[in-house]
Amino acid sequence: MDELKNFEVNPDYTMAKKINGHLYLSEEQLEILNKYGINFQKCRTINDLIFNIELSFPANVPDDLENLLDILTERDYYENFDK
């Protein structure tokens, strides 16, 4: 429980911001994309970004990138598909 007392949430790091007028990504997500050389700047939609990630890593996606893919896929579903 003591670990939680020292845990600070940094909203500037985790809150999504508009990137290039098209995508909403957090600093944390941008770090992951940059770490793996994913060119998010040419992507106009979340779906484009997902495709770009999957194209770059057809197999053996690193865990942090896989988690980001899950988040983006879920967000794409809720924002862009009729329910």
N, CA, C and O atoms as CSV, one atom per row, in Angstrom:
chain,resi,resn,atom,element,x,y,z
A,1,MET,N,N,0.814,-1.188,0.000
A,1,MET,CA,C,0.000,0.000,0.000
A,1,MET,C,C,0.864,1.261,0.000
A,1,MET,O,O,0.439,2.299,-0.508
A,2,ASP,N,N,2.071,1.183,0.564
A,2,ASP,CA,C,2.954,2.338,0.574
A,2,ASP,C,C,3.372,2.745,-0.833
A,2,ASP,O,O,3.622,3.921,-1.098
A,3,GLU,N,N,3.446,1.756,-1.744
A,3,GLU,CA,C,3.824,2.085,-3.118
A,3,GLU,C,C,2.802,3.016,-3.757
A,3,GLU,O,O,3.166,3.882,-4.552
A,4,LEU,N,N,1.532,2.846,-3.419
A,4,LEU,CA,C,0.484,3.678,-3.999
A,4,LEU,C,C,0.574,5.119,-3.525
A,4,LEU,O,O,0.170,6.032,-4.246
A,5,LYS,N,N,1.091,5.337,-2.337
A,5,LYS,CA,C,1.233,6.700,-1.829
A,5,LYS,C,C,2.230,7.492,-2.667
A,5,LYS,O,O,2.076,8.702,-2.836
A,6,ASN,N,N,3.239,6.826,-3.187
A,6,ASN,CA,C,4.270,7.487,-3.976
A,6,ASN,C,C,3.941,7.539,-5.473
A,6,ASN,O,O,4.668,8.148,-6.258
A,7,PHE,N,N,2.851,6.900,-5.848
A,7,PHE,CA,C,2.466,6.851,-7.250
A,7,PHE,C,C,1.742,8.140,-7.621
A,7,PHE,O,O,0.730,8.493,-7.014
A,8,GLU,N,N,2.267,8.833,-8.616
A,8,GLU,CA,C,1.640,10.060,-9.087
A,8,GLU,C,C,1.178,9.881,-10.521
A,8,GLU,O,O,1.892,9.322,-11.353
A,9,VAL,N,N,-0.005,10.354,-10.793
A,9,VAL,CA,C,-0.524,10.315,-12.147
A,9,VAL,C,C,-0.180,11.635,-12.810
A,9,VAL,O,O,-0.438,12.706,-12.262
A,10,ASN,N,N,0.400,11.547,-13.986
A,10,ASN,CA,C,0.749,12.745,-14.736
A,10,ASN,C,C,-0.206,12.849,-15.926
A,10,ASN,O,O,0.013,12.197,-16.947
A,11,PRO,N,N,-1.264,13.662,-15.809
A,11,PRO,CA,C,-2.242,13.740,-16.901
A,11,PRO,C,C,-1.642,14.249,-18.208
A,11,PRO,O,O,-2.129,13.896,-19.281
A,12,ASP,N,N,-0.606,15.063,-18.141
A,12,ASP,CA,C,0.021,15.544,-19.375
A,12,ASP,C,C,0.694,14.405,-20.139
A,12,ASP,O,O,0.857,14.478,-21.357
A,13,TYR,N,N,1.079,13.365,-19.427
A,13,TYR,CA,C,1.748,12.221,-20.040
A,13,TYR,C,C,0.744,11.209,-20.598
A,13,TYR,O,O,0.999,10.564,-21.616
A,14,THR,N,N,-0.397,11.080,-19.919
A,14,THR,CA,C,-1.353,10.031,-20.281
A,14,THR,C,C,-2.580,10.530,-21.047
A,14,THR,O,O,-3.295,9.720,-21.636
A,15,MET,N,N,-2.840,11.810,-21.055
A,15,MET,CA,C,-4.016,12.334,-21.738
A,15,MET,C,C,-3.739,12.518,-23.231
A,15,MET,O,O,-2.710,13.068,-23.625
A,16,ALA,N,N,-4.666,12.053,-24.036
A,16,ALA,CA,C,-4.498,12.161,-25.491
A,16,ALA,C,C,-4.648,13.611,-25.936
A,16,ALA,O,O,-5.511,14.347,-25.458
A,17,LYS,N,N,-3.783,13.991,-26.861
A,17,LYS,CA,C,-3.807,15.331,-27.442
A,17,LYS,C,C,-3.842,15.184,-28.953
A,17,LYS,O,O,-3.398,14.175,-29.501
A,18,LYS,N,N,-4.368,16.193,-29.618
A,18,LYS,CA,C,-4.476,16.157,-31.072
A,18,LYS,C,C,-3.084,16.249,-31.696
A,18,LYS,O,O,-2.301,17.146,-31.382
A,19,ILE,N,N,-2.798,15.306,-32.582
A,19,ILE,CA,C,-1.515,15.241,-33.275
A,19,ILE,C,C,-1.780,15.447,-34.768
A,19,ILE,O,O,-2.607,14.749,-35.355
A,20,ASN,N,N,-1.085,16.393,-35.373
A,20,ASN,CA,C,-1.190,16.636,-36.820
A,20,ASN,C,C,-2.616,16.874,-37.302
A,20,ASN,O,O,-2.925,16.630,-38.468
A,21,GLY,N,N,-3.482,17.344,-36.420
A,21,GLY,CA,C,-4.844,17.654,-36.808
A,21,GLY,C,C,-5.732,16.452,-37.059
A,21,GLY,O,O,-6.883,16.616,-37.464
A,22,HIS,N,N,-5.228,15.242,-36.828
A,22,HIS,CA,C,-6.007,14.051,-37.167
A,22,HIS,C,C,-6.142,13.064,-36.011
A,22,HIS,O,O,-7.249,12.635,-35.687
A,23,LEU,N,N,-5.050,12.713,-35.404
A,23,LEU,CA,C,-5.040,11.673,-34.379
A,23,LEU,C,C,-5.001,12.273,-32.983
A,23,LEU,O,O,-4.493,13.375,-32.774
A,24,TYR,N,N,-5.545,11.526,-32.036
A,24,TYR,CA,C,-5.419,11.882,-30.635
A,24,TYR,C,C,-4.571,10.812,-29.973
A,24,TYR,O,O,-4.978,9.654,-29.877
A,25,LEU,N,N,-3.372,11.212,-29.508
A,25,LEU,CA,C,-2.445,10.289,-28.866
A,25,LEU,C,C,-1.833,10.954,-27.646
A,25,LEU,O,O,-1.676,12.174,-27.606
A,26,SER,N,N,-1.489,10.148,-26.654
A,26,SER,CA,C,-0.839,10.668,-25.450
A,26,SER,C,C,0.673,10.654,-25.637
A,26,SER,O,O,1.193,10.016,-26.553
A,27,GLU,N,N,1.362,11.360,-24.765
A,27,GLU,CA,C,2.834,11.337,-24.784
A,27,GLU,C,C,3.341,9.914,-24.580
A,27,GLU,O,O,4.316,9.498,-25.206
A,28,GLU,N,N,2.679,9.178,-23.709
A,28,GLU,CA,C,3.061,7.786,-23.458
A,28,GLU,C,C,2.951,6.960,-24.747
A,28,GLU,O,O,3.854,6.185,-25.062
A,29,GLN,N,N,1.863,7.121,-25.484
A,29,GLN,CA,C,1.675,6.392,-26.731
A,29,GLN,C,C,2.691,6.826,-27.783
A,29,GLN,O,O,3.215,5.998,-28.528
A,30,LEU,N,N,2.964,8.122,-27.838
A,30,LEU,CA,C,3.959,8.622,-28.789
A,30,LEU,C,C,5.340,8.037,-28.507
A,30,LEU,O,O,6.076,7.709,-29.438
A,31,GLU,N,N,5.692,7.905,-27.235
A,31,GLU,CA,C,6.983,7.309,-26.872
A,31,GLU,C,C,7.090,5.880,-27.378
A,31,GLU,O,O,8.130,5.473,-27.898
A,32,ILE,N,N,6.012,5.118,-27.224
A,32,ILE,CA,C,6.022,3.722,-27.681
A,32,ILE,C,C,6.167,3.674,-29.201
A,32,ILE,O,O,6.963,2.894,-29.725
A,33,LEU,N,N,5.407,4.499,-29.905
A,33,LEU,CA,C,5.481,4.522,-31.364
A,33,LEU,C,C,6.872,4.928,-31.843
A,33,LEU,O,O,7.414,4.329,-32.772
A,34,ASN,N,N,7.441,5.939,-31.210
A,34,ASN,CA,C,8.793,6.382,-31.574
A,34,ASN,C,C,9.838,5.316,-31.258
A,34,ASN,O,O,10.795,5.134,-32.011
A,35,LYS,N,N,9.652,4.619,-30.152
A,35,LYS,CA,C,10.581,3.566,-29.744
A,35,LYS,C,C,10.735,2.507,-30.837
A,35,LYS,O,O,11.824,1.971,-31.041
A,36,TYR,N,N,9.636,2.212,-31.538
A,36,TYR,CA,C,9.657,1.169,-32.562
A,36,TYR,C,C,9.670,1.736,-33.979
A,36,TYR,O,O,9.485,0.998,-34.947
A,37,GLY,N,N,9.885,3.029,-34.100
A,37,GLY,CA,C,10.014,3.648,-35.414
A,37,GLY,C,C,8.731,3.645,-36.231
A,37,GLY,O,O,8.773,3.618,-37.461
A,38,ILE,N,N,7.597,3.673,-35.554
A,38,ILE,CA,C,6.306,3.709,-36.249
A,38,ILE,C,C,6.021,5.145,-36.651
A,38,ILE,O,O,5.957,6.027,-35.795
A,39,ASN,N,N,5.851,5.388,-37.934
A,39,ASN,CA,C,5.606,6.738,-38.438
A,39,ASN,C,C,4.122,7.075,-38.321
A,39,ASN,O,O,3.347,6.841,-39.248
A,40,PHE,N,N,3.740,7.622,-37.185
A,40,PHE,CA,C,2.347,7.978,-36.922
A,40,PHE,C,C,1.954,9.273,-37.629
A,40,PHE,O,O,0.766,9.534,-37.819
A,41,GLN,N,N,2.928,10.082,-38.019
A,41,GLN,CA,C,2.631,11.398,-38.585
A,41,GLN,C,C,1.963,11.321,-39.956
A,41,GLN,O,O,1.262,12.252,-40.354
A,42,LYS,N,N,2.170,10.246,-40.667
A,42,LYS,CA,C,1.535,10.119,-41.979
A,42,LYS,C,C,0.146,9.485,-41.885
A,42,LYS,O,O,-0.550,9.376,-42.894
A,43,CYS,N,N,-0.259,9.070,-40.696
A,43,CYS,CA,C,-1.557,8.424,-40.498
A,43,CYS,C,C,-2.635,9.472,-40.256
A,43,CYS,O,O,-2.465,10.382,-39.445
A,44,ARG,N,N,-3.741,9.331,-40.968
A,44,ARG,CA,C,-4.852,10.275,-40.821
A,44,ARG,C,C,-5.931,9.753,-39.871
A,44,ARG,O,O,-6.722,10.533,-39.341
A,45,THR,N,N,-5.965,8.447,-39.655
A,45,THR,CA,C,-6.985,7.854,-38.795
A,45,THR,C,C,-6.346,6.826,-37.863
A,45,THR,O,O,-5.208,6.404,-38.064
A,46,ILE,N,N,-7.095,6.441,-36.856
A,46,ILE,CA,C,-6.640,5.383,-35.954
A,46,ILE,C,C,-6.455,4.101,-36.747
A,46,ILE,O,O,-5.494,3.361,-36.535
A,47,ASN,N,N,-7.382,3.843,-37.663
A,47,ASN,CA,C,-7.294,2.640,-38.479
A,47,ASN,C,C,-6.009,2.620,-39.298
A,47,ASN,O,O,-5.377,1.571,-39.424
A,48,ASP,N,N,-5.612,3.768,-39.860
A,48,ASP,CA,C,-4.336,3.863,-40.585
A,48,ASP,C,C,-3.163,3.514,-39.670
A,48,ASP,O,O,-2.241,2.799,-40.065
A,49,LEU,N,N,-3.214,4.028,-38.452
A,49,LEU,CA,C,-2.135,3.776,-37.496
A,49,LEU,C,C,-2.077,2.293,-37.124
A,49,LEU,O,O,-0.996,1.706,-37.067
A,50,ILE,N,N,-3.223,1.702,-36.875
A,50,ILE,CA,C,-3.273,0.270,-36.555
A,50,ILE,C,C,-2.677,-0.539,-37.701
A,50,ILE,O,O,-1.862,-1.433,-37.475
A,51,PHE,N,N,-3.078,-0.231,-38.915
A,51,PHE,CA,C,-2.555,-0.928,-40.102
A,51,PHE,C,C,-1.042,-0.769,-40.194
A,51,PHE,O,O,-0.333,-1.734,-40.480
A,52,ASN,N,N,-0.546,0.433,-39.955
A,52,ASN,CA,C,0.885,0.712,-40.025
A,52,ASN,C,C,1.656,-0.101,-38.980
A,52,ASN,O,O,2.730,-0.628,-39.274
A,53,ILE,N,N,1.120,-0.202,-37.782
A,53,ILE,CA,C,1.767,-0.993,-36.728
A,53,ILE,C,C,1.791,-2.463,-37.123
A,53,ILE,O,O,2.827,-3.123,-37.032
A,54,GLU,N,N,0.634,-2.975,-37.565
A,54,GLU,CA,C,0.549,-4.387,-37.935
A,54,GLU,C,C,1.443,-4.716,-39.130
A,54,GLU,O,O,1.997,-5.812,-39.212
A,55,LEU,N,N,1.581,-3.773,-40.045
A,55,LEU,CA,C,2.456,-3.968,-41.194
A,55,LEU,C,C,3.927,-4.007,-40.763
A,55,LEU,O,O,4.724,-4.768,-41.311
A,56,SER,N,N,4.273,-3.177,-39.775
A,56,SER,CA,C,5.653,-3.111,-39.293
A,56,SER,C,C,6.036,-4.329,-38.465
A,56,SER,O,O,7.203,-4.718,-38.429
A,57,PHE,N,N,5.050,-4.933,-37.797
A,57,PHE,CA,C,5.299,-6.091,-36.925
A,57,PHE,C,C,4.304,-7.198,-37.242
A,57,PHE,O,O,3.360,-7.412,-36.481
A,58,PRO,N,N,4.496,-7.908,-38.354
A,58,PRO,CA,C,3.543,-8.963,-38.714
A,58,PRO,C,C,3.544,-10.138,-37.724
A,58,PRO,O,O,2.563,-10.877,-37.638
A,59,ALA,N,N,4.632,-10.306,-36.989
A,59,ALA,CA,C,4.719,-11.366,-35.978
A,59,ALA,C,C,5.571,-10.855,-34.824
A,59,ALA,O,O,6.369,-9.932,-34.986
A,60,ASN,N,N,5.393,-11.459,-33.677
A,60,ASN,CA,C,6.193,-11.120,-32.494
A,60,ASN,C,C,6.131,-9.635,-32.137
A,60,ASN,O,O,7.162,-8.969,-32.050
A,61,VAL,N,N,4.936,-9.128,-31.935
A,61,VAL,CA,C,4.762,-7.739,-31.535
A,61,VAL,C,C,5.206,-7.602,-30.079
A,61,VAL,O,O,4.749,-8.364,-29.227
A,62,PRO,N,N,6.087,-6.647,-29.775
A,62,PRO,CA,C,6.516,-6.433,-28.389
A,62,PRO,C,C,5.310,-6.118,-27.491
A,62,PRO,O,O,4.316,-5.557,-27.950
A,63,ASP,N,N,5.409,-6.483,-26.220
A,63,ASP,CA,C,4.278,-6.359,-25.295
A,63,ASP,C,C,3.721,-4.942,-25.208
A,63,ASP,O,O,2.506,-4.751,-25.255
A,64,ASP,N,N,4.596,-3.949,-25.081
A,64,ASP,CA,C,4.080,-2.585,-24.928
A,64,ASP,C,C,3.379,-2.104,-26.201
A,64,ASP,O,O,2.404,-1.357,-26.132
A,65,LEU,N,N,3.870,-2.528,-27.342
A,65,LEU,CA,C,3.233,-2.173,-28.607
A,65,LEU,C,C,1.927,-2.952,-28.784
A,65,LEU,O,O,0.957,-2.424,-29.329
A,66,GLU,N,N,1.900,-4.188,-28.332
A,66,GLU,CA,C,0.677,-4.994,-28.373
A,66,GLU,C,C,-0.410,-4.364,-27.504
A,66,GLU,O,O,-1.574,-4.316,-27.902
A,67,ASN,N,N,-0.034,-3.881,-26.320
A,67,ASN,CA,C,-0.995,-3.200,-25.447
A,67,ASN,C,C,-1.534,-1.944,-26.116
A,67,ASN,O,O,-2.733,-1.671,-26.050
A,68,LEU,N,N,-0.669,-1.187,-26.751
A,68,LEU,CA,C,-1.093,0.015,-27.458
A,68,LEU,C,C,-2.028,-0.352,-28.604
A,68,LEU,O,O,-3.033,0.326,-28.817
A,69,LEU,N,N,-1.719,-1.398,-29.335
A,69,LEU,CA,C,-2.583,-1.865,-30.417
A,69,LEU,C,C,-3.975,-2.215,-29.898
A,69,LEU,O,O,-4.978,-1.882,-30.530
A,70,ASP,N,N,-4.037,-2.883,-28.752
A,70,ASP,CA,C,-5.324,-3.226,-28.142
A,70,ASP,C,C,-6.131,-1.975,-27.814
A,70,ASP,O,O,-7.333,-1.923,-28.075
A,71,ILE,N,N,-5.479,-0.977,-27.249
A,71,ILE,CA,C,-6.144,0.278,-26.892
A,71,ILE,C,C,-6.652,0.993,-28.136
A,71,ILE,O,O,-7.790,1.462,-28.167
A,72,LEU,N,N,-5.812,1.075,-29.156
A,72,LEU,CA,C,-6.200,1.753,-30.389
A,72,LEU,C,C,-7.332,1.021,-31.099
A,72,LEU,O,O,-8.240,1.655,-31.638
A,73,THR,N,N,-7.283,-0.301,-31.104
A,73,THR,CA,C,-8.322,-1.097,-31.752
A,73,THR,C,C,-9.664,-0.907,-31.049
A,73,THR,O,O,-10.699,-0.759,-31.698
A,74,GLU,N,N,-9.637,-0.914,-29.731
A,74,GLU,CA,C,-10.869,-0.704,-28.971
A,74,GLU,C,C,-11.419,0.703,-29.213
A,74,GLU,O,O,-12.621,0.875,-29.416
A,75,ARG,N,N,-10.553,1.690,-29.193
A,75,ARG,CA,C,-10.985,3.066,-29.430
A,75,ARG,C,C,-11.550,3.221,-30.844
A,75,ARG,O,O,-12.564,3.893,-31.038
A,76,ASP,N,N,-10.902,2.605,-31.824
A,76,ASP,CA,C,-11.390,2.654,-33.202
A,76,ASP,C,C,-12.786,2.054,-33.286
A,76,ASP,O,O,-13.657,2.599,-33.965
A,77,TYR,N,N,-13.002,0.948,-32.607
A,77,TYR,CA,C,-14.310,0.308,-32.614
A,77,TYR,C,C,-15.382,1.238,-32.048
A,77,TYR,O,O,-16.431,1.424,-32.664
A,78,TYR,N,N,-15.123,1.816,-30.892
A,78,TYR,CA,C,-16.133,2.654,-30.248
A,78,TYR,C,C,-16.358,3.983,-30.959
A,78,TYR,O,O,-17.451,4.543,-30.888
A,79,GLU,N,N,-15.348,4.486,-31.636
A,79,GLU,CA,C,-15.486,5.776,-32.317
A,79,GLU,C,C,-16.007,5.660,-33.746
A,79,GLU,O,O,-16.618,6.600,-34.253
A,80,ASN,N,N,-15.778,4.527,-34.401
A,80,ASN,CA,C,-16.013,4.481,-35.837
A,80,ASN,C,C,-16.959,3.401,-36.348
A,80,ASN,O,O,-17.203,3.331,-37.553
A,81,PHE,N,N,-17.490,2.571,-35.485
A,81,PHE,CA,C,-18.386,1.522,-35.957
A,81,PHE,C,C,-19.781,1.705,-35.381
A,81,PHE,O,O,-19.944,2.010,-34.199
A,82,ASP,N,N,-20.785,1.515,-36.228
A,82,ASP,CA,C,-22.161,1.578,-35.760
A,82,ASP,C,C,-22.428,0.399,-34.844
A,82,ASP,O,O,-22.007,-0.728,-35.105
A,83,LYS,N,N,-23.126,0.684,-33.783
A,83,LYS,CA,C,-23.433,-0.361,-32.814
A,83,LYS,C,C,-24.918,-0.615,-32.782
A,83,LYS,O,O,-25.382,-1.466,-32.023
